[in-house]
Amino acid sequence: MKRHKLKRTAGYTLLNICFILLCFLGLIPILYALSLALSPGSAALSSGISFLPDNPTLRNFKAIIVDEPFLIWLKNSVILSAGTMVIAMSVSVEAAYAFSRFRFLGRRGVLKGLLLLNAFPQILSMFAIFRLFKQMDLLNRHLGLILIYAGSMCIFGIWNMKGYFDTIPLEIEEASKIDGAGNFKLMAAIILPLARPAIIVTSVMVLIFVWNEYLFATTFMLNENSYSLAGGLYQLQAGDYSRSWPLFSAAAILVSIPILILFFFIQKYMVSGLTSGGVKG
């Protein structure tokens, strides 16, 4: 028994050491980006890799905020992320609950169709959407991008939320209806609180997608003041002769801060939201 316990302890210790090493390897690009952001010159062009710059400075952070429209890009990203999340989650939660609880003609076909539709890359529809938005005067407007993002993320939201709704016992709803709860009260007081972890996780996934997306943002937004953060950062490095990796690294560090803060507040919901039961048919 004692030998078995020692063997298990040694195995856990080795596993933890491997995890620590993997975490350290994952932090290397982040530490290097932070080192570049604090560098006074073109440290990216130097022959060696150093995580501690010789003369650290915050000049790059000041330059990206003062000399570039970073705050405008930040505002645009917040508008796009929040607008997409509200529309996508409003549709996804209701549709996912309907697909989970009700059995109607064409249900399986619609679910499979949505999954198949999500398998095609979005870039295939870019030209058609561009022509359509040009006719509808939606180019260079946040509403156009929000509609694109919300349409694509609704499919992910429906499938992700449906898997969680499938794990909620049907007996809870039946007991609530026996007690006199109507459909609205059932959703507001019973279902939504139980599904809170999945709703939060799905919302965060939608936010992260919009926060990082740049292909549609740079195609449908036609001037600098309309770019999102990802689109703005892409434009910083788009020129052949004006690239500044320390400035770009400083901007990348600033962009990641809101996401890190968000994860700090919702981390307690992440495990239960991501490890919910499997999707039923």
C-alpha positions as CSV (number, residue, x, y, z in Angstrom):
1,M,0.0,0.0,0.0
2,K,2.8,2.4,0.9
3,R,4.7,1.6,-2.3
4,H,1.6,2.2,-4.3
5,K,1.1,5.5,-2.6
6,L,4.7,6.6,-3.3
7,K,4.4,5.5,-6.9
8,R,1.2,7.5,-7.4
9,T,2.8,10.6,-5.7
10,A,5.9,10.3,-7.9
11,G,3.6,10.1,-11.0
12,Y,1.6,13.2,-10.0
13,T,4.9,15.0,-9.3
14,L,6.3,14.2,-12.7
15,L,3.0,15.2,-14.4
16,N,3.0,18.5,-12.6
17,I,6.6,19.2,-13.6
18,C,5.6,18.5,-17.3
19,F,2.6,20.9,-17.0
20,I,4.9,23.6,-15.5
21,L,7.3,23.1,-18.4
22,L,4.5,23.3,-20.9
23,C,3.2,26.5,-19.3
24,F,6.7,28.0,-19.4
25,L,7.1,27.1,-23.1
26,G,3.7,28.7,-23.7
27,L,4.8,31.9,-22.0
28,I,7.9,32.3,-24.1
29,P,6.2,34.2,-27.0
30,I,4.4,36.4,-24.5
31,L,7.5,37.2,-22.6
32,Y,9.4,38.0,-25.8
33,A,6.5,40.3,-27.0
34,L,6.6,42.1,-23.7
35,S,10.4,42.4,-24.0
36,L,10.0,43.9,-27.5
37,A,7.3,46.3,-26.3
38,L,9.7,47.6,-23.6
39,S,12.6,47.9,-26.0
40,P,13.7,51.4,-27.1
41,G,14.8,50.3,-30.7
42,S,14.4,47.6,-33.3
43,A,15.2,44.7,-31.0
44,A,13.4,42.3,-33.2
45,L,16.1,42.7,-35.8
46,S,18.9,41.8,-33.4
47,S,20.7,38.5,-33.7
48,G,19.9,37.2,-30.2
49,I,16.7,36.7,-28.2
50,S,16.5,38.5,-24.8
51,F,13.6,38.6,-22.4
52,L,15.2,41.6,-20.5
53,P,15.8,44.7,-22.7
54,D,18.9,46.7,-21.9
55,N,17.1,50.0,-21.5
56,P,13.4,49.3,-20.8
57,T,11.0,52.1,-21.7
58,L,7.2,52.7,-21.9
59,R,7.7,54.9,-25.0
60,N,6.1,52.3,-27.3
61,F,3.0,52.1,-25.2
62,K,2.7,55.9,-25.1
63,A,3.2,56.1,-28.9
64,I,0.5,53.5,-29.7
65,I,-2.1,55.4,-27.5
66,V,-1.1,59.0,-28.4
67,D,0.2,58.8,-32.0
68,E,-2.2,56.1,-33.3
69,P,-6.0,55.9,-33.1
70,F,-5.8,53.0,-30.7
71,L,-8.6,54.3,-28.4
72,I,-10.9,54.6,-31.5
73,W,-10.0,51.1,-32.5
74,L,-10.8,49.9,-28.9
75,K,-14.2,51.6,-29.0
76,N,-15.0,50.1,-32.3
77,S,-14.0,46.6,-31.0
78,V,-16.2,47.0,-27.9
79,I,-19.2,48.1,-30.1
80,L,-18.7,45.2,-32.5
81,S,-18.1,42.6,-29.7
82,A,-21.0,43.7,-27.5
83,G,-23.4,44.1,-30.4
84,T,-22.6,40.7,-31.8
85,M,-22.8,39.0,-28.4
86,V,-26.2,40.5,-27.7
87,I,-27.7,39.5,-31.0
88,A,-26.0,36.1,-31.3
89,M,-26.8,35.0,-27.7
90,S,-30.4,36.3,-27.9
91,V,-31.0,34.1,-30.9
92,S,-28.8,31.1,-29.8
93,V,-30.3,30.6,-26.4
94,E,-33.9,30.5,-27.6
95,A,-33.1,28.4,-30.6
96,A,-31.0,26.0,-28.6
97,Y,-33.7,25.5,-26.0
98,A,-36.2,24.8,-28.7
99,F,-33.9,22.3,-30.4
100,S,-33.2,20.6,-27.1
101,R,-36.7,20.4,-25.7
102,F,-39.1,20.2,-28.6
103,R,-39.4,17.5,-31.3
104,F,-40.7,18.9,-34.6
105,L,-40.5,18.0,-38.3
106,G,-37.2,18.9,-39.8
107,R,-35.4,19.3,-36.5
108,R,-32.5,16.9,-37.2
109,G,-32.2,18.2,-40.7
110,V,-31.9,21.8,-39.6
111,L,-29.3,21.0,-37.0
112,K,-27.2,19.0,-39.6
113,G,-27.7,21.8,-42.1
114,L,-26.4,24.4,-39.6
115,L,-23.4,22.2,-38.8
116,L,-22.7,21.7,-42.5
117,L,-23.0,25.4,-43.2
118,N,-20.5,26.2,-40.5
119,A,-18.0,23.8,-42.1
120,F,-17.5,26.2,-45.1
121,P,-14.9,29.0,-44.6
122,Q,-16.4,32.5,-44.3
123,I,-14.1,33.8,-47.0
124,L,-16.2,32.0,-49.6
125,S,-19.1,34.3,-49.1
126,M,-17.0,37.5,-48.8
127,F,-17.5,38.8,-52.4
128,A,-21.3,38.1,-52.3
129,I,-21.7,39.9,-48.9
130,F,-19.6,42.8,-50.2
131,R,-21.8,43.3,-53.2
132,L,-24.9,42.9,-51.0
133,F,-23.7,45.4,-48.4
134,K,-22.7,47.9,-51.1
135,Q,-26.3,47.9,-52.4
136,M,-27.7,48.2,-48.8
137,D,-25.2,51.0,-47.9
138,L,-23.8,48.9,-45.0
139,L,-20.1,49.2,-46.0
140,N,-18.0,51.0,-43.4
141,R,-20.7,50.7,-40.8
142,H,-20.6,48.7,-37.6
143,L,-24.1,47.3,-38.2
144,G,-22.9,45.4,-41.3
145,L,-20.1,43.7,-39.5
146,I,-22.3,42.9,-36.5
147,L,-24.8,41.1,-38.8
148,I,-22.0,39.1,-40.4
149,Y,-20.5,38.1,-37.0
150,A,-23.8,37.4,-35.4
151,G,-24.9,35.2,-38.3
152,S,-21.8,33.0,-38.1
153,M,-21.6,32.8,-34.3
154,C,-25.3,31.9,-34.0
155,I,-24.5,28.4,-35.3
156,F,-21.8,27.9,-32.8
157,G,-24.0,29.3,-30.0
158,I,-26.9,27.0,-30.9
159,W,-24.9,23.8,-30.9
160,N,-22.9,24.7,-27.7
161,M,-26.0,25.8,-25.8
162,K,-28.1,22.8,-27.0
163,G,-25.5,20.5,-25.5
164,Y,-25.9,22.1,-22.1
165,F,-29.7,22.3,-22.2
166,D,-29.7,18.5,-22.9
167,T,-28.1,18.0,-19.5
168,I,-30.8,19.8,-17.6
169,P,-33.3,17.3,-16.3
170,L,-36.7,17.6,-17.8
171,E,-38.3,16.8,-14.5
172,I,-37.2,20.2,-13.1
173,E,-39.3,21.9,-15.8
174,E,-42.3,19.6,-15.3
175,A,-42.2,20.3,-11.5
176,S,-42.1,24.0,-12.1
177,K,-45.1,23.8,-14.5
178,I,-47.1,21.8,-11.9
179,D,-46.4,24.6,-9.4
180,G,-47.9,27.1,-11.9
181,A,-44.9,28.6,-13.6
182,G,-45.6,29.9,-17.1
183,N,-43.2,29.7,-20.0
184,F,-41.7,33.1,-19.4
185,K,-41.2,32.5,-15.7
186,L,-39.8,29.0,-16.4
187,M,-37.1,30.4,-18.7
188,A,-36.3,33.5,-16.5
189,A,-36.3,31.8,-13.1
190,I,-35.3,28.2,-13.8
191,I,-33.7,27.5,-17.1
192,L,-31.5,30.6,-17.6
193,P,-30.0,30.5,-14.0
194,L,-29.2,26.8,-14.5
195,A,-27.6,27.5,-17.9
196,R,-25.6,30.4,-16.7
197,P,-22.2,28.8,-17.0
198,A,-22.8,27.7,-20.6
199,I,-24.2,31.2,-21.4
200,I,-21.2,32.9,-20.0
201,V,-18.7,30.6,-21.7
202,T,-20.5,30.9,-25.1
203,S,-20.7,34.7,-24.8
204,V,-17.0,34.8,-24.1
205,M,-16.2,32.7,-27.1
206,V,-18.3,35.0,-29.2
207,L,-16.4,38.0,-27.8
208,I,-13.0,36.5,-28.4
209,F,-13.9,35.7,-32.0
210,V,-15.0,39.2,-32.8
211,W,-12.1,40.7,-30.8
212,N,-9.6,38.8,-32.9
213,E,-11.3,38.8,-36.3
214,Y,-9.5,41.0,-38.9
215,L,-10.3,39.7,-42.4
216,F,-13.9,41.0,-42.6
217,A,-13.0,44.0,-40.5
218,T,-10.3,45.2,-42.9
219,T,-12.4,44.4,-46.0
220,F,-15.7,46.0,-45.0
221,M,-14.3,48.9,-43.0
222,L,-12.7,51.4,-45.5
223,N,-11.1,54.0,-43.3
224,E,-8.7,54.1,-40.4
225,N,-11.2,55.4,-37.9
226,S,-13.6,52.5,-38.5
227,Y,-11.1,49.7,-37.9
228,S,-11.4,47.3,-35.0
229,L,-8.3,46.5,-32.9
230,A,-7.4,43.5,-34.9
231,G,-7.8,45.4,-38.2
232,G,-5.9,48.4,-36.8
233,L,-3.0,46.2,-35.7
234,Y,-2.9,44.6,-39.1
235,Q,-2.7,48.0,-40.8
236,L,0.3,48.9,-38.5
237,Q,2.3,46.1,-40.2
238,A,0.8,46.4,-43.6
239,G,3.4,48.8,-45.0
240,D,6.6,47.5,-46.5
241,Y,8.9,50.2,-45.1
242,S,7.1,51.4,-41.9
243,R,7.0,48.3,-39.7
244,S,7.9,48.8,-36.1
245,W,7.8,45.5,-34.2
246,P,8.3,47.1,-30.7
247,L,5.3,49.4,-31.4
248,F,3.3,46.4,-32.7
249,S,4.2,44.3,-29.6
250,A,3.1,47.1,-27.3
251,A,-0.3,47.3,-29.1
252,A,-0.7,43.5,-28.9
253,I,0.0,43.6,-25.1
254,L,-2.6,46.3,-24.7
255,V,-5.2,44.4,-26.8
256,S,-4.8,41.3,-24.6
257,I,-5.4,43.1,-21.3
258,P,-9.2,43.3,-21.6
259,I,-9.4,39.6,-22.4
260,L,-7.2,38.7,-19.4
261,I,-9.4,40.8,-17.1
262,L,-12.5,39.2,-18.5
263,F,-11.1,35.7,-17.9
264,F,-10.2,36.6,-14.4
265,F,-13.8,37.4,-13.5
266,I,-15.5,34.4,-15.3
267,Q,-12.9,31.7,-14.7
268,K,-15.2,30.0,-12.1
269,Y,-17.8,29.4,-14.8
270,M,-15.3,28.1,-17.4
271,V,-15.0,24.5,-16.2
272,S,-18.7,23.8,-15.8
273,G,-19.5,25.6,-19.0
274,L,-16.9,23.8,-21.1
275,T,-17.3,20.3,-19.6
276,S,-21.1,20.0,-19.8
277,G,-22.6,16.9,-21.0
278,G,-22.4,15.7,-24.6
279,V,-24.8,16.7,-27.3
280,K,-27.8,14.5,-27.7
281,G,-29.7,13.9,-30.9
